Amino acid sequence: MASLQELRQQLDEVDSQIVRLYEERMGICEQVGEYKIQAGKKVVDRQREKEKLQDVEGRVSSAFYKKGVRELYEQLMSMSRKLQYQKLVEAGALGRLPFIGIHTLDAADARVVFQGTEGAYGQAAMKAYFGENINSYHVPAFRDAMEAIEEGAADFAVLPIENSSAGSVNEIYDLLVEFENYIVGETIIPVVHTLTGIPGSSLSDVKRVYSKAEALMQTSRFLSEHSDWQQISVANTAAAAKKILEEQDRTQAAVCSAYAAHLYGLEILKEGINDEKNNSTRFIIVTNQKVFLKGASKISICFELTHESGSLYHLLSHFIYNDLNMTRIESRPIEGRSWEYRFFIDFEGNLEEAAVKNAIRGLREESRSLKILGNY
């Protein structure tokens, strides 16, 4: 029997041949890519790939080798496609992405809509992004805000998409798919909840607490110390503050921001009742125009996959191959298709960068559908 050292030397010799043949194969793939550019052919040829995989599987003996050689050639064909996408981008065959780069958002005369009512965290996010003197109005539902910018009743909408403790706002993801509206900015607002009551009330008076469901969850530790209090969910935190002001009932309290409490002239019964002291909410700025700021550094996309083993793995490889840093991934069930999901991804980059164009070209070719949600 050969020694371990001798076996390793044999492996080194085989690996040298594999590397040489790999380079030779990729050189041929590059020529294939150039031919496809000239002929206007698509990069992906599923039938050819299927036939190739069946062929190489038939050339090996054991079931283990068949599975292994299939995986090897899936990777080789994936690298070939990525090289061909790169050649297409270099040749300008990708064309322009349907987004226009701009230097600044035209917000001077803009009208901005936010969900909720006066005193909502959405209003605070709007002022943090656009300034105090912005022309704005509010609507009761997220859908209303999306419809307002789609129809041109507002230029921008400010919507919450993620909370650091409660997680994603799933409805917003679904609406971004449904409407032809796009993200152009974001802002993060610290969420500091207070318990408020009408002037002259105290903690000992409280019997019922009103707030948004997420806010009640975010303050569950404090509220659990008062198990006799009834917790009632309303549309949002500012609506809770407005309700107890209008009803002037000492037994009612609201979980809301200090801003809302001061706006409605309420008394803060307890400050900083968050379970998570570093709680914050990320808000997105949405418009109906396909624009992005020239200095934008984050891209949001969503795509649907073919219902096949390894499909997500192959799609995500486009980020690795193009050295793009993926910062977030979410999935949402696709309506009407049981056990199938739409994926939402945030990654670092700008739509003018070659690596981004290359990745998007590959993602678009190999997914069932892809939508760029915005570059901001």
N, C-alpha and C positions, 0 to 999 in steps of 0.2 A: 504493500500500500504506500502511495506517495505521502510524503510529509506535508504538514500544514503549509509550510513555506513554499513547497513545490506547487501545491494546489493554488495558492494565492498568485504565484507567478503565472500559472496557466490562465487564471481569471484575468490578470492584467493584460495578457496577450489577446484574449477574446474581447476585453473591453476596448482595447486600442482599435480593433477591427470594427466594433460597434460604433465608436465615436467617428471613425472615418466614414463609415457607411451612413451614419446620421447626417453628417455634413453634406455628403453626396446627395442624400435624399432631399434635404432641405433646399439644396441648390436647384434640384429638379422642380420642387414645389414652387420656388420663386419664379421659374420659367412658366409654370402652369398659371400662376397669378398674373403674369404679364400677358399671357395669351387671353385669359378671361377678361382683362381690361380692354384689350383690342377688340375682342368679340362681343363685349357687353354681356357676358355670362355671369350668373350668380356664383358666389364662392361656394355656398353649401350645395352639395349634390347628395342627398340622402340615399338614393338608390345605389349610387356608386360606393358610398361608404358601407352600406349594408352588404353589398356583394364582396367587398374587400374583407370585411370582418368574417364573413362565412368562409372565405377562401383560406385565410390564415389559420382559423380554427381547425380547418380540415387538414392542415399540414402537420399538426402535432398529435400525440397519441393519447395521453391521459386527460381526464376531465379537469384536473388541476391546471395542467399546461394550457388547455383550451381557454379556461377562464383568464389565466394570466396573460396569454398572448392577445386575447381580445382587449383586455385593459391596456396593454402596451400600445396596441395600434389605435385605440380610441384616443390615447394621449398624443401619439404621433400625428394623427389626423387633426386633432385639435390645434396642435402647434402649427401645422400646415395652414389651417384656416386663418389663424392669427397673423401669420406672415403675409398671407394674401390680402387680408384686410389692411395691413400696414402698407402694402404696395398700392392698394386702391386709394388710401388717404394721401400718400405721397404723390400719386398721379392726379389728384384732384377729382377723382371719380366719385368721392363721397358727396361732393357738392356742398352747398351751404346748409347748415342746420337752420330750421325755420324760426330762429330767434335773432333779434336785432340787439347788438351791444350798444349801450348808452352810457354816458358819463355820470349822469345824475337823474334821479326820479323827479319828474315835474310835479312837485307837491305844493307849489305856491298857491295855486288856485284850485287845488284838488278837493274833492268831497270824499270823506272817509266814513265808512260804516263799521260799527262794532256790534257784537251780540251782547244782549243784556239790557241794563238800564243805567241811568246815571249812578256813578260810584262803583261800577263793575271793574274787575281787574282788567278786562278788555279795554276799558277807557284809559286806565293807567298805562297800559302797553301802547296804546295809540299815541298818547301824549309823549311818552318816552321816545317814540320813534319819530313822530312828525312835529313835536313841539306843542306848546300850550295853545296857540292861536289857530289851530287847524279847524276847518269847517267840517263838522261831523254830525252824525245822527246815529241812533241805535235801533236795533230790530230785536224781536223776541227769540228768533231761532237762527242757528248756523246756516240753514238752507236759505233763509230770507236774505242773509248777507251775501251768499254766493249768487243768488238770483239778482240782487241789486247791482253787483258789478258786471255780471253777464249782460244785463239789460241796459247798462250805462247810467243807472240812477246814482251810482257812486263810482269813483275812480279806483278806490282801494278798499279792501276789507281787512280787518285785524281779527285773527282767529287763533284760539289756543290749539296747539297740536300735541303738546307733551308736558306732563308734570313730573317733577323729579321723584315724587313719592307715589302718585296714583297711576303713573304710566301714560300711555298714549290716549288721545281723544279719538277713538276709532271712527266716529261719525265724520270727522274732518277728512280722514284718509279716503273714505268712500265718496265724499263730495268732490274731492280733488280729481277722482276718476270720472265722475259723472259730468262735471262741468268743464267747459273749455276756459278755465281760469288758471293762472300760473303764479308761483311764488317768486317774489322779487326782493324779499327782505325778511329779517327775523329780529326779534328782541326778546330778552329774557327778563322777567319781572319776579323779584322776590315775593313770595306769598307768606304774609304774616297775618294770621287770623286773630281776631279779638272776639270776645263775647260782649255784645252790646245790648242795652235795654233802653227804655224810655227814661228821660231825666227823672231823677228821684228814686229810681228802682235800685234793687240790690240783688246779690246772688241768692239770698234767702227767699226772694219773691218768685224766682224762676220755677216754672212747671213745664213749659214747652220751649223747645229750641228749633228755630227754622234756619235752613241754609241749603245750598246746593248739595247733592248727594256726596260728591267728591270732597267737599269741605267738611262734611260731617265725618267722613272716613278719615280725613287728614287730622282731625282733632279727637279721634276716638278715645285716646288715652285719658284726656281731660274729661270728656263727656262720661266715660265709664265710671269716674269717681262720683258721678251724680246719676246713679242708675234710676232714680225716681223721675228724672226728666224725660218727657216724651220728645223724641227726635222726629222732625217732619221735614221732608225734602221739598224744596221749591226750585224754580228755574235757575236761579243764580244767587250769589251772596248779596248783591246789591238789592235784589228784589226782596230778600228776607229783611234787610234793613228798612226798606220802604214800607213793608207790610206792618212791622211792629210800630213804626212811626204813625201810620194811618190809623191803626186800631187802638193805640194808646192803652195797652193792657200790660200792667206791671208784671204779670206772670209770664209774659212772652219775651224771648230774647232771640238774638240773631248772631250767627257766626259770620263775620264779614271783615273787611279790611278797616283799618283805622281811618283811611280816606273816606270810605262810605259812611262810617259812623259820624265823622265831622261834617260831611256834606248834608246829612239828614238831621243833624243836631241831636244825636243820640249820646247816651252815656256809656263809656267803656267800663264794663264790669270786671273784665279780666283780659290782660294783654298777653300776646305771645302764647296762645294755647295750642300751637302746632305740635304734633307728635315729633315731626322732623324739623329741627330748627333751621336747617339749610334748604328748606322747601322753596322751589321756584317753578315757574311755568314758562315754557317757550311758546311765544306767539309768532305766527307767520303773517307777512304782509302779502296780500294776494291782489292781482289785477287781471283784467281780461285781455291784456296785450302780451304778445310773445316777445318780451324784452328781458334783458339782464344787464346788470351793471358791469362795466369793463373790469372792475377789480373784484368781481365776485369770486368766491373761493369754495363754495359748497354747491353740489348739484343733487337734486332729488329726482328719482325716477321710479316708475313702477312697471312691472312686467308680469305676463302670464306665461306659464311653462307648459310644454307638452307633458302629458301624464305618463312619464317614462322614468325608469330607474336612472339615477345619475344626472338628470336634466339640470337640477339646481347647481350641482357641483360644477358642471361644465360652464354654466353661465357665469358663476362667480369667478372662474379662472380668468376671465377677461380683465378683472380688476388687478389680479396678481401679475399677469403677464405685462400689463401696461403701467405697473408701479403706481397704481392708484389706491389711496387709503380709504377703505370703506369704514364709515363711522357708525352706521346704524342699519339694521335690517328688521323689518316688521312683515307679518303676513296677515292677510284678511281673507276669509272665505269668499269665493266667487258665487254670487247669487244665482241660483238655478242649476248649479253644478256641484253635487255633493262631493265632499272630500277633495275639492280642488281649490287652490289658493292663488291669490295675487300677492306678489312680493313688492314691498316698498323699501328702497335703499337710498341712503344718503352717502355720498362720497366726496372727497376733496378734489377740486379741480375747477376749470373754467372752460366753457364751451368753445373757446377759441384755441385751446391747446390740442396739439396733434394726438397726444396719448388719449385724451378724452374722446376725440372724434373716432379714433381707432376702436376704443372700447365700445362706444355706442353703436358703431357699425356692426361689430360682432354680436352685441346683445340683441340688436334689432333683427339681424339675420337668423339668429338661432332661438329666439323666443317666439311664442305664439303671437304676442303683441307687446309693444313697448310705448310708454308715454313719458316724455320729459316733463316733470312737474315744475321745474324752475331751476335757475342758477342764481345764487344770491350770496 
